[in-house]
Amino acid sequence: MKRFYVFKDGTQVGSTATREQAIRMIRQHQELETHPLLKAEFSIIAGEEEFIPYPSRQKTPRKRSEMER
């Protein structure tokens, strides 16, 4: 699934499904800026979102012949 990640001064502030939504999010953040000399720099990175599951934590049972006494 393609996502658009929004960054403000190098820190991620959110992600959206479309580029237009990302620009809308940036415009909302820009409206909150209070001082003209302290304006933040915004950027967008487009990428694929992929979820990596944790490996299974179940232990495989050992065979009786492998067990030490």
mmCIF file of the N, C-alpha and C atoms, coordinates in Angstrom:
data_MODEL
# 
_entry.id   MODEL 
# 
loop_
_atom_site.group_PDB 
_atom_site.id 
_atom_site.type_symbol 
_atom_site.label_atom_id 
_atom_site.label_alt_id 
_atom_site.label_comp_id 
_atom_site.label_asym_id 
_atom_site.label_entity_id 
_atom_site.label_seq_id 
_atom_site.pdbx_PDB_ins_code 
_atom_site.Cartn_x 
_atom_site.Cartn_y 
_atom_site.Cartn_z 
_atom_site.occupancy 
_atom_site.B_iso_or_equiv 
_atom_site.pdbx_formal_charge 
_atom_site.auth_seq_id 
_atom_site.auth_comp_id 
_atom_site.auth_asym_id 
_atom_site.auth_atom_id 
_atom_site.pdbx_PDB_model_num 
ATOM 1   N N  . MET A 1 1  ? 0.850  -1.165  0.000  1.00 0.00 ? 1  MET A N  1 
ATOM 2   C CA . MET A 1 1  ? 0.000  0.000   0.000  1.00 0.00 ? 1  MET A CA 1 
ATOM 3   C C  . MET A 1 1  ? 0.901  1.236   0.000  1.00 0.00 ? 1  MET A C  1 
ATOM 4   N N  . LYS A 1 2  ? 0.704  2.124   -0.937 1.00 0.00 ? 2  LYS A N  1 
ATOM 5   C CA . LYS A 1 2  ? 1.513  3.332   -1.045 1.00 0.00 ? 2  LYS A CA 1 
ATOM 6   C C  . LYS A 1 2  ? 1.033  4.367   -0.037 1.00 0.00 ? 2  LYS A C  1 
ATOM 7   N N  . ARG A 1 3  ? 1.985  4.994   0.677  1.00 0.00 ? 3  ARG A N  1 
ATOM 8   C CA . ARG A 1 3  ? 1.681  6.015   1.682  1.00 0.00 ? 3  ARG A CA 1 
ATOM 9   C C  . ARG A 1 3  ? 2.542  7.242   1.408  1.00 0.00 ? 3  ARG A C  1 
ATOM 10  N N  . PHE A 1 4  ? 2.067  8.397   1.845  1.00 0.00 ? 4  PHE A N  1 
ATOM 11  C CA . PHE A 1 4  ? 2.803  9.649   1.738  1.00 0.00 ? 4  PHE A CA 1 
ATOM 12  C C  . PHE A 1 4  ? 3.101  10.128  3.151  1.00 0.00 ? 4  PHE A C  1 
ATOM 13  N N  . TYR A 1 5  ? 4.385  10.180  3.485  1.00 0.00 ? 5  TYR A N  1 
ATOM 14  C CA . TYR A 1 5  ? 4.824  10.537  4.835  1.00 0.00 ? 5  TYR A CA 1 
ATOM 15  C C  . TYR A 1 5  ? 5.177  12.016  4.879  1.00 0.00 ? 5  TYR A C  1 
ATOM 16  N N  . VAL A 1 6  ? 4.642  12.731  5.858  1.00 0.00 ? 6  VAL A N  1 
ATOM 17  C CA . VAL A 1 6  ? 4.834  14.175  5.990  1.00 0.00 ? 6  VAL A CA 1 
ATOM 18  C C  . VAL A 1 6  ? 5.851  14.416  7.103  1.00 0.00 ? 6  VAL A C  1 
ATOM 19  N N  . PHE A 1 7  ? 6.862  15.236  6.787  1.00 0.00 ? 7  PHE A N  1 
ATOM 20  C CA . PHE A 1 7  ? 7.911  15.570  7.744  1.00 0.00 ? 7  PHE A CA 1 
ATOM 21  C C  . PHE A 1 7  ? 7.942  17.074  7.984  1.00 0.00 ? 7  PHE A C  1 
ATOM 22  N N  . LYS A 1 8  ? 8.138  17.453  9.232  1.00 0.00 ? 8  LYS A N  1 
ATOM 23  C CA . LYS A 1 8  ? 8.280  18.855  9.620  1.00 0.00 ? 8  LYS A CA 1 
ATOM 24  C C  . LYS A 1 8  ? 9.649  18.982  10.271 1.00 0.00 ? 8  LYS A C  1 
ATOM 25  N N  . ASP A 1 9  ? 10.537 19.750  9.646  1.00 0.00 ? 9  ASP A N  1 
ATOM 26  C CA . ASP A 1 9  ? 11.906 19.927  10.126 1.00 0.00 ? 9  ASP A CA 1 
ATOM 27  C C  . ASP A 1 9  ? 12.582 18.586  10.397 1.00 0.00 ? 9  ASP A C  1 
ATOM 28  N N  . GLY A 1 10 ? 12.360 17.608  9.525  1.00 0.00 ? 10 GLY A N  1 
ATOM 29  C CA . GLY A 1 10 ? 13.026 16.319  9.630  1.00 0.00 ? 10 GLY A CA 1 
ATOM 30  C C  . GLY A 1 10 ? 12.374 15.323  10.566 1.00 0.00 ? 10 GLY A C  1 
ATOM 31  N N  . THR A 1 11 ? 11.259 15.682  11.187 1.00 0.00 ? 11 THR A N  1 
ATOM 32  C CA . THR A 1 11 ? 10.557 14.783  12.099 1.00 0.00 ? 11 THR A CA 1 
ATOM 33  C C  . THR A 1 11 ? 9.206  14.416  11.491 1.00 0.00 ? 11 THR A C  1 
ATOM 34  N N  . GLN A 1 12 ? 8.888  13.117  11.469 1.00 0.00 ? 12 GLN A N  1 
ATOM 35  C CA . GLN A 1 12 ? 7.627  12.686  10.882 1.00 0.00 ? 12 GLN A CA 1 
ATOM 36  C C  . GLN A 1 12 ? 6.459  13.160  11.737 1.00 0.00 ? 12 GLN A C  1 
ATOM 37  N N  . VAL A 1 13 ? 5.487  13.804  11.088 1.00 0.00 ? 13 VAL A N  1 
ATOM 38  C CA . VAL A 1 13 ? 4.298  14.283  11.785 1.00 0.00 ? 13 VAL A CA 1 
ATOM 39  C C  . VAL A 1 13 ? 3.043  13.522  11.376 1.00 0.00 ? 13 VAL A C  1 
ATOM 40  N N  . GLY A 1 14 ? 3.122  12.704  10.333 1.00 0.00 ? 14 GLY A N  1 
ATOM 41  C CA . GLY A 1 14 ? 1.951  11.942  9.923  1.00 0.00 ? 14 GLY A CA 1 
ATOM 42  C C  . GLY A 1 14 ? 2.144  11.269  8.581  1.00 0.00 ? 14 GLY A C  1 
ATOM 43  N N  . SER A 1 15 ? 1.146  10.489  8.194  1.00 0.00 ? 15 SER A N  1 
ATOM 44  C CA . SER A 1 15 ? 1.157  9.854   6.881  1.00 0.00 ? 15 SER A CA 1 
ATOM 45  C C  . SER A 1 15 ? -0.270 9.838   6.347  1.00 0.00 ? 15 SER A C  1 
ATOM 46  N N  . THR A 1 16 ? -0.384 9.858   5.026  1.00 0.00 ? 16 THR A N  1 
ATOM 47  C CA . THR A 1 16 ? -1.696 9.888   4.381  1.00 0.00 ? 16 THR A CA 1 
ATOM 48  C C  . THR A 1 16 ? -1.710 8.917   3.207  1.00 0.00 ? 16 THR A C  1 
ATOM 49  N N  . ALA A 1 17 ? -2.897 8.669   2.693  1.00 0.00 ? 17 ALA A N  1 
ATOM 50  C CA . ALA A 1 17 ? -3.063 7.742   1.579  1.00 0.00 ? 17 ALA A CA 1 
ATOM 51  C C  . ALA A 1 17 ? -2.828 8.409   0.227  1.00 0.00 ? 17 ALA A C  1 
ATOM 52  N N  . THR A 1 18 ? -3.049 9.742   0.136  1.00 0.00 ? 18 THR A N  1 
ATOM 53  C CA . THR A 1 18 ? -2.870 10.424  -1.138 1.00 0.00 ? 18 THR A CA 1 
ATOM 54  C C  . THR A 1 18 ? -1.966 11.645  -0.968 1.00 0.00 ? 18 THR A C  1 
ATOM 55  N N  . ARG A 1 19 ? -1.400 12.083  -2.076 1.00 0.00 ? 19 ARG A N  1 
ATOM 56  C CA . ARG A 1 19 ? -0.523 13.262  -2.059 1.00 0.00 ? 19 ARG A CA 1 
ATOM 57  C C  . ARG A 1 19 ? -1.326 14.521  -1.702 1.00 0.00 ? 19 ARG A C  1 
ATOM 58  N N  . GLU A 1 20 ? -2.549 14.604  -2.188 1.00 0.00 ? 20 GLU A N  1 
ATOM 59  C CA . GLU A 1 20 ? -3.387 15.762  -1.905 1.00 0.00 ? 20 GLU A CA 1 
ATOM 60  C C  . GLU A 1 20 ? -3.679 15.889  -0.413 1.00 0.00 ? 20 GLU A C  1 
ATOM 61  N N  . GLN A 1 21 ? -3.923 14.769  0.248  1.00 0.00 ? 21 GLN A N  1 
ATOM 62  C CA . GLN A 1 21 ? -4.141 14.797  1.692  1.00 0.00 ? 21 GLN A CA 1 
ATOM 63  C C  . GLN A 1 21 ? -2.874 15.223  2.434  1.00 0.00 ? 21 GLN A C  1 
ATOM 64  N N  . ALA A 1 22 ? -1.716 14.800  1.941  1.00 0.00 ? 22 ALA A N  1 
ATOM 65  C CA . ALA A 1 22 ? -0.451 15.188  2.567  1.00 0.00 ? 22 ALA A CA 1 
ATOM 66  C C  . ALA A 1 22 ? -0.245 16.700  2.447  1.00 0.00 ? 22 ALA A C  1 
ATOM 67  N N  . ILE A 1 23 ? -0.547 17.256  1.288  1.00 0.00 ? 23 ILE A N  1 
ATOM 68  C CA . ILE A 1 23 ? -0.414 18.706  1.101  1.00 0.00 ? 23 ILE A CA 1 
ATOM 69  C C  . ILE A 1 23 ? -1.408 19.448  1.991  1.00 0.00 ? 23 ILE A C  1 
ATOM 70  N N  . ARG A 1 24 ? -2.617 18.914  2.122  1.00 0.00 ? 24 ARG A N  1 
ATOM 71  C CA . ARG A 1 24 ? -3.617 19.520  3.005  1.00 0.00 ? 24 ARG A CA 1 
ATOM 72  C C  . ARG A 1 24 ? -3.127 19.504  4.460  1.00 0.00 ? 24 ARG A C  1 
ATOM 73  N N  . MET A 1 25 ? -2.481 18.419  4.869  1.00 0.00 ? 25 MET A N  1 
ATOM 74  C CA . MET A 1 25 ? -1.942 18.331  6.223  1.00 0.00 ? 25 MET A CA 1 
ATOM 75  C C  . MET A 1 25 ? -0.832 19.369  6.435  1.00 0.00 ? 25 MET A C  1 
ATOM 76  N N  . ILE A 1 26 ? 0.017  19.547  5.431  1.00 0.00 ? 26 ILE A N  1 
ATOM 77  C CA . ILE A 1 26 ? 1.087  20.544  5.522  1.00 0.00 ? 26 ILE A CA 1 
ATOM 78  C C  . ILE A 1 26 ? 0.488  21.943  5.639  1.00 0.00 ? 26 ILE A C  1 
ATOM 79  N N  . ARG A 1 27 ? -0.529 22.231  4.833  1.00 0.00 ? 27 ARG A N  1 
ATOM 80  C CA . ARG A 1 27 ? -1.171 23.560  4.880  1.00 0.00 ? 27 ARG A CA 1 
ATOM 81  C C  . ARG A 1 27 ? -1.791 23.833  6.261  1.00 0.00 ? 27 ARG A C  1 
ATOM 82  N N  . GLN A 1 28 ? -2.363 22.806  6.886  1.00 0.00 ? 28 GLN A N  1 
ATOM 83  C CA . GLN A 1 28 ? -2.921 22.983  8.228  1.00 0.00 ? 28 GLN A CA 1 
ATOM 84  C C  . GLN A 1 28 ? -1.825 23.303  9.237  1.00 0.00 ? 28 GLN A C  1 
ATOM 85  N N  . HIS A 1 29 ? -0.686 22.622  9.122  1.00 0.00 ? 29 HIS A N  1 
ATOM 86  C CA . HIS A 1 29 ? 0.431  22.900  10.020 1.00 0.00 ? 29 HIS A CA 1 
ATOM 87  C C  . HIS A 1 29 ? 0.995  24.305  9.774  1.00 0.00 ? 29 HIS A C  1 
ATOM 88  N N  . GLN A 1 30 ? 1.046  24.702  8.508  1.00 0.00 ? 30 GLN A N  1 
ATOM 89  C CA . GLN A 1 30 ? 1.577  26.027  8.184  1.00 0.00 ? 30 GLN A CA 1 
ATOM 90  C C  . GLN A 1 30 ? 0.677  27.131  8.727  1.00 0.00 ? 30 GLN A C  1 
ATOM 91  N N  . GLU A 1 31 ? -0.624 26.906  8.790  1.00 0.00 ? 31 GLU A N  1 
ATOM 92  C CA . GLU A 1 31 ? -1.539 27.908  9.341  1.00 0.00 ? 31 GLU A CA 1 
ATOM 93  C C  . GLU A 1 31 ? -1.292 28.147  10.823 1.00 0.00 ? 31 GLU A C  1 
ATOM 94  N N  . LEU A 1 32 ? -0.736 27.152  11.511 1.00 0.00 ? 32 LEU A N  1 
ATOM 95  C CA . LEU A 1 32 ? -0.474 27.273  12.939 1.00 0.00 ? 32 LEU A CA 1 
ATOM 96  C C  . LEU A 1 32 ? 0.845  27.991  13.256 1.00 0.00 ? 32 LEU A C  1 
ATOM 97  N N  . GLU A 1 33 ? 1.655  28.248  12.225 1.00 0.00 ? 33 GLU A N  1 
ATOM 98  C CA . GLU A 1 33 ? 2.924  28.952  12.434 1.00 0.00 ? 33 GLU A CA 1 
ATOM 99  C C  . GLU A 1 33 ? 2.625  30.368  12.916 1.00 0.00 ? 33 GLU A C  1 
ATOM 100 N N  . THR A 1 34 ? 3.336  30.816  13.956 1.00 0.00 ? 34 THR A N  1 
ATOM 101 C CA . THR A 1 34 ? 3.029  32.111  14.562 1.00 0.00 ? 34 THR A CA 1 
ATOM 102 C C  . THR A 1 34 ? 4.028  33.201  14.198 1.00 0.00 ? 34 THR A C  1 
ATOM 103 N N  . HIS A 1 35 ? 5.265  32.835  13.929 1.00 0.00 ? 35 HIS A N  1 
ATOM 104 C CA . HIS A 1 35 ? 6.279  33.853  13.677 1.00 0.00 ? 35 HIS A CA 1 
ATOM 105 C C  . HIS A 1 35 ? 6.879  33.654  12.291 1.00 0.00 ? 35 HIS A C  1 
ATOM 106 N N  . PRO A 1 36 ? 6.968  34.706  11.471 1.00 0.00 ? 36 PRO A N  1 
ATOM 107 C CA . PRO A 1 36 ? 7.458  34.541  10.092 1.00 0.00 ? 36 PRO A CA 1 
ATOM 108 C C  . PRO A 1 36 ? 8.922  34.107  10.008 1.00 0.00 ? 36 PRO A C  1 
ATOM 109 N N  . LEU A 1 37 ? 9.736  34.411  11.026 1.00 0.00 ? 37 LEU A N  1 
ATOM 110 C CA . LEU A 1 37 ? 11.138 34.014  10.976 1.00 0.00 ? 37 LEU A CA 1 
ATOM 111 C C  . LEU A 1 37 ? 11.371 32.580  11.450 1.00 0.00 ? 37 LEU A C  1 
ATOM 112 N N  . LEU A 1 38 ? 10.391 31.996  12.106 1.00 0.00 ? 38 LEU A N  1 
ATOM 113 C CA . LEU A 1 38 ? 10.542 30.648  12.643 1.00 0.00 ? 38 LEU A CA 1 
ATOM 114 C C  . LEU A 1 38 ? 9.743  29.619  11.845 1.00 0.00 ? 38 LEU A C  1 
ATOM 115 N N  . LYS A 1 39 ? 9.601  29.839  10.558 1.00 0.00 ? 39 LYS A N  1 
ATOM 116 C CA . LYS A 1 39 ? 8.830  28.928  9.722  1.00 0.00 ? 39 LYS A CA 1 
ATOM 117 C C  . LYS A 1 39 ? 9.537  27.581  9.607  1.00 0.00 ? 39 LYS A C  1 
ATOM 118 N N  . ALA A 1 40 ? 8.751  26.531  9.715  1.00 0.00 ? 40 ALA A N  1 
ATOM 119 C CA . ALA A 1 40 ? 9.283  25.175  9.605  1.00 0.00 ? 40 ALA A CA 1 
ATOM 120 C C  . ALA A 1 40 ? 9.415  24.782  8.141  1.00 0.00 ? 40 ALA A C  1 
ATOM 121 N N  . GLU A 1 41 ? 10.241 23.770  7.900  1.00 0.00 ? 41 GLU A N  1 
ATOM 122 C CA . GLU A 1 41 ? 10.409 23.232  6.554  1.00 0.00 ? 41 GLU A CA 1 
ATOM 123 C C  . GLU A 1 41 ? 9.676  21.901  6.480  1.00 0.00 ? 41 GLU A C  1 
ATOM 124 N N  . PHE A 1 42 ? 8.793  21.758  5.494  1.00 0.00 ? 42 PHE A N  1 
ATOM 125 C CA . PHE A 1 42 ? 7.996  20.548  5.342  1.00 0.00 ? 42 PHE A CA 1 
ATOM 126 C C  . PHE A 1 42 ? 8.449  19.775  4.113  1.00 0.00 ? 42 PHE A C  1 
ATOM 127 N N  . SER A 1 43 ? 8.321  18.447  4.196  1.00 0.00 ? 43 SER A N  1 
ATOM 128 C CA . SER A 1 43 ? 8.645  17.607  3.046  1.00 0.00 ? 43 SER A CA 1 
ATOM 129 C C  . SER A 1 43 ? 7.728  16.390  3.047  1.00 0.00 ? 43 SER A C  1 
ATOM 130 N N  . ILE A 1 44 ? 7.623  15.767  1.869  1.00 0.00 ? 44 ILE A N  1 
ATOM 131 C CA . ILE A 1 44 ? 6.794  14.577  1.682  1.00 0.00 ? 44 ILE A CA 1 
ATOM 132 C C  . ILE A 1 44 ? 7.680  13.485  1.099  1.00 0.00 ? 44 ILE A C  1 
ATOM 133 N N  . ILE A 1 45 ? 7.541  12.274  1.631  1.00 0.00 ? 45 ILE A N  1 
ATOM 134 C CA . ILE A 1 45 ? 8.223  11.118  1.067  1.00 0.00 ? 45 ILE A CA 1 
ATOM 135 C C  . ILE A 1 45 ? 7.157  10.083  0.734  1.00 0.00 ? 45 ILE A C  1 
ATOM 136 N N  . ALA A 1 46 ? 7.160  9.597   -0.504 1.00 0.00 ? 46 ALA A N  1 
ATOM 137 C CA . ALA A 1 46 ? 6.217  8.553   -0.914 1.00 0.00 ? 46 ALA A CA 1 
ATOM 138 C C  . ALA A 1 46 ? 6.917  7.211   -0.801 1.00 0.00 ? 46 ALA A C  1 
ATOM 139 N N  . GLY A 1 47 ? 6.203  6.239   -0.251 1.00 0.00 ? 47 GLY A N  1 
ATOM 140 C CA . GLY A 1 47 ? 6.802  4.921   -0.099 1.00 0.00 ? 47 GLY A CA 1 
ATOM 141 C C  . GLY A 1 47 ? 5.765  3.846   0.146  1.00 0.00 ? 47 GLY A C  1 
ATOM 142 N N  . GLU A 1 48 ? 6.238  2.615   0.185  1.00 0.00 ? 48 GLU A N  1 
ATOM 143 C CA . GLU A 1 48 ? 5.373  1.473   0.439  1.00 0.00 ? 48 GLU A CA 1 
ATOM 144 C C  . GLU A 1 48 ? 5.390  1.162   1.927  1.00 0.00 ? 48 GLU A C  1 
ATOM 145 N N  . GLU A 1 49 ? 4.215  0.963   2.478  1.00 0.00 ? 49 GLU A N  1 
ATOM 146 C CA . GLU A 1 49 ? 4.104  0.588   3.882  1.00 0.00 ? 49 GLU A CA 1 
ATOM 147 C C  . GLU A 1 49 ? 4.033  -0.930  3.954  1.00 0.00 ? 49 GLU A C  1 
ATOM 148 N N  . GLU A 1 50 ? 4.912  -1.510  4.763  1.00 0.00 ? 50 GLU A N  1 
ATOM 149 C CA . GLU A 1 50 ? 4.961  -2.958  4.896  1.00 0.00 ? 50 GLU A CA 1 
ATOM 150 C C  . GLU A 1 50 ? 5.053  -3.309  6.375  1.00 0.00 ? 50 GLU A C  1 
ATOM 151 N N  . PHE A 1 51 ? 4.209  -4.200  6.822  1.00 0.00 ? 51 PHE A N  1 
ATOM 152 C CA . PHE A 1 51 ? 4.215  -4.631  8.210  1.00 0.00 ? 51 PHE A CA 1 
ATOM 153 C C  . PHE A 1 51 ? 5.002  -5.925  8.321  1.00 0.00 ? 51 PHE A C  1 
ATOM 154 N N  . ILE A 1 52 ? 5.954  -5.954  9.231  1.00 0.00 ? 52 ILE A N  1 
ATOM 155 C CA . ILE A 1 52 ? 6.794  -7.121  9.442  1.00 0.00 ? 52 ILE A CA 1 
ATOM 156 C C  . ILE A 1 52 ? 6.366  -7.783  10.752 1.00 0.00 ? 52 ILE A C  1 
ATOM 157 N N  . PRO A 1 53 ? 5.815  -8.984  10.709 1.00 0.00 ? 53 PRO A N  1 
ATOM 158 C CA . PRO A 1 53 ? 5.380  -9.631  11.945 1.00 0.00 ? 53 PRO A CA 1 
ATOM 159 C C  . PRO A 1 53 ? 6.583  -10.163 12.740 1.00 0.00 ? 53 PRO A C  1 
ATOM 160 N N  . TYR A 1 54 ? 6.375  -10.303 14.032 1.00 0.00 ? 54 TYR A N  1 
ATOM 161 C CA . TYR A 1 54 ? 7.396  -10.911 14.874 1.00 0.00 ? 54 TYR A CA 1 
ATOM 162 C C  . TYR A 1 54 ? 7.471  -12.401 14.550 1.00 0.00 ? 54 TYR A C  1 
ATOM 163 N N  . PRO A 1 55 ? 8.657  -12.996 14.682 1.00 0.00 ? 55 PRO A N  1 
ATOM 164 C CA . PRO A 1 55 ? 8.741  -14.437 14.456 1.00 0.00 ? 55 PRO A CA 1 
ATOM 165 C C  . PRO A 1 55 ? 7.998  -15.186 15.560 1.00 0.00 ? 55 PRO A C  1 
ATOM 166 N N  . SER A 1 56 ? 7.591  -16.383 15.260 1.00 0.00 ? 56 SER A N  1 
ATOM 167 C CA . SER A 1 56 ? 6.866  -17.197 16.224 1.00 0.00 ? 56 SER A CA 1 
ATOM 168 C C  . SER A 1 56 ? 7.757  -17.488 17.421 1.00 0.00 ? 56 SER A C  1 
ATOM 169 N N  . ARG A 1 57 ? 7.199  -17.389 18.630 1.00 0.00 ? 57 ARG A N  1 
ATOM 170 C CA . ARG A 1 57 ? 7.978  -17.608 19.837 1.00 0.00 ? 57 ARG A CA 1 
ATOM 171 C C  . ARG A 1 57 ? 7.774  -19.007 20.391 1.00 0.00 ? 57 ARG A C  1 
ATOM 172 N N  . GLN A 1 58 ? 7.032  -19.818 19.687 1.00 0.00 ? 58 GLN A N  1 
ATOM 173 C CA . GLN A 1 58 ? 6.790  -21.171 20.159 1.00 0.00 ? 58 GLN A CA 1 
ATOM 174 C C  . GLN A 1 58 ? 8.043  -22.007 19.950 1.00 0.00 ? 58 GLN A C  1 
ATOM 175 N N  . LYS A 1 59 ? 8.424  -22.730 20.983 1.00 0.00 ? 59 LYS A N  1 
ATOM 176 C CA . LYS A 1 59 ? 9.587  -23.608 20.881 1.00 0.00 ? 59 LYS A CA 1 
ATOM 177 C C  . LYS A 1 59 ? 9.146  -24.938 20.277 1.00 0.00 ? 59 LYS A C  1 
ATOM 178 N N  . THR A 1 60 ? 9.990  -25.466 19.440 1.00 0.00 ? 60 THR A N  1 
ATOM 179 C CA . THR A 1 60 ? 9.685  -26.769 18.865 1.00 0.00 ? 60 THR A CA 1 
ATOM 180 C C  . THR A 1 60 ? 10.032 -27.833 19.895 1.00 0.00 ? 60 THR A C  1 
ATOM 181 N N  . PRO A 1 61 ? 9.182  -28.801 20.064 1.00 0.00 ? 61 PRO A N  1 
ATOM 182 C CA . PRO A 1 61 ? 9.480  -29.848 21.054 1.00 0.00 ? 61 PRO A CA 1 
ATOM 183 C C  . PRO A 1 61 ? 10.678 -30.672 20.613 1.00 0.00 ? 61 PRO A C  1 
ATOM 184 N N  . ARG A 1 62 ? 11.569 -30.929 21.582 1.00 0.00 ? 62 ARG A N  1 
ATOM 185 C CA . ARG A 1 62 ? 12.753 -31.729 21.260 1.00 0.00 ? 62 ARG A CA 1 
ATOM 186 C C  . ARG A 1 62 ? 12.410 -33.211 21.348 1.00 0.00 ? 62 ARG A C  1 
ATOM 187 N N  . LYS A 1 63 ? 13.073 -33.947 20.518 1.00 0.00 ? 63 LYS A N  1 
ATOM 188 C CA . LYS A 1 63 ? 12.855 -35.387 20.528 1.00 0.00 ? 63 LYS A CA 1 
ATOM 189 C C  . LYS A 1 63 ? 13.499 -35.983 21.769 1.00 0.00 ? 63 LYS A C  1 
ATOM 190 N N  . ARG A 1 64 ? 12.971 -37.102 22.212 1.00 0.00 ? 64 ARG A N  1 
ATOM 191 C CA . ARG A 1 64 ? 13.478 -37.755 23.411 1.00 0.00 ? 64 ARG A CA 1 
ATOM 192 C C  . ARG A 1 64 ? 14.933 -38.168 23.252 1.00 0.00 ? 64 ARG A C  1 
ATOM 193 N N  . SER A 1 65 ? 15.341 -38.564 22.043 1.00 0.00 ? 65 SER A N  1 
ATOM 194 C CA . SER A 1 65 ? 16.719 -39.018 21.836 1.00 0.00 ? 65 SER A CA 1 
ATOM 195 C C  . SER A 1 65 ? 17.715 -37.870 21.893 1.00 0.00 ? 65 SER A C  1 
ATOM 196 N N  . GLU A 1 66 ? 17.260 -36.629 21.655 1.00 0.00 ? 66 GLU A N  1 
ATOM 197 C CA . GLU A 1 66 ? 18.140 -35.464 21.698 1.00 0.00 ? 66 GLU A CA 1 
ATOM 198 C C  . GLU A 1 66 ? 18.313 -34.918 23.088 1.00 0.00 ? 66 GLU A C  1 
ATOM 199 N N  . MET A 1 67 ? 17.425 -35.281 23.996 1.00 0.00 ? 67 MET A N  1 
ATOM 200 C CA . MET A 1 67 ? 17.490 -34.751 25.353 1.00 0.00 ? 67 MET A CA 1 
ATOM 201 C C  . MET A 1 67 ? 18.598 -35.442 26.141 1.00 0.00 ? 67 MET A C  1 
ATOM 202 N N  . GLU A 1 68 ? 19.322 -34.648 26.938 1.00 0.00 ? 68 GLU A N  1 
ATOM 203 C CA . GLU A 1 68 ? 20.386 -35.212 27.764 1.00 0.00 ? 68 GLU A CA 1 
ATOM 204 C C  . GLU A 1 68 ? 19.831 -35.553 29.122 1.00 0.00 ? 68 GLU A C  1 
ATOM 205 N N  . ARG A 1 69 ? 20.453 -36.519 29.774 1.00 0.00 ? 69 ARG A N  1 
ATOM 206 C CA . ARG A 1 69 ? 20.017 -36.906 31.122 1.00 0.00 ? 69 ARG A CA 1 
ATOM 207 C C  . ARG A 1 69 ? 21.035 -36.489 32.117 1.00 0.00 ? 69 ARG A C  1 
# 
